[in-house]
Amino acid sequence: MVLALADVDHFKQVNDTYGHAAGDTVLRAIASALVGSFRSSDIIARFGGDEFLILMPESEPAHAIDRLTRFQTTLSVPAPTAVAICVGVAVWPMDGNEPGELLAHADHRLYVAKENGRNRVEAPPIGVLPEAAAGA
């Protein structure tokens, strides 16, 4: 199982420069792109102002991270300015067995993605995923 948090890079600037209606349009377009890019068994939810939660309960971690990276690098939404996202990823059971633990790891990795320049996916190294997580 993989849990990811995605955040719109510099979203406040979109709202401040183009207005909240434009910001709402960007959020709706990203939500639509997320729903269209992931499986029906995956759960997509708005998690905060400009954050989305993606839960992939039936995904092998390497495949899920690849899908998230593909989504992040190919995201294209109608907007008055270029829009990018960064994503933090947590993997069960490597990052914990409780939802709060997974969320904390995804949130931490999202922060690391922002600190490392945004417009990127920050995930645990695939080579160190335990066998139990690799089959999740």
Buried (B, 14 or more C-beta within 10 A) or exposed (E): BBBBBBBBBBBEEBBEEBEEEBBEBBBEBBBEBBEEBBEEEBEBEBBEEBBBBBBBEEBBBBEBBBBBBEBBEEBEBEBEEEBBBBBBBBBBEBBBEEEEBBBBBBBBBBBEBBEEEBBBBBBBEEEEBEEEBEEB
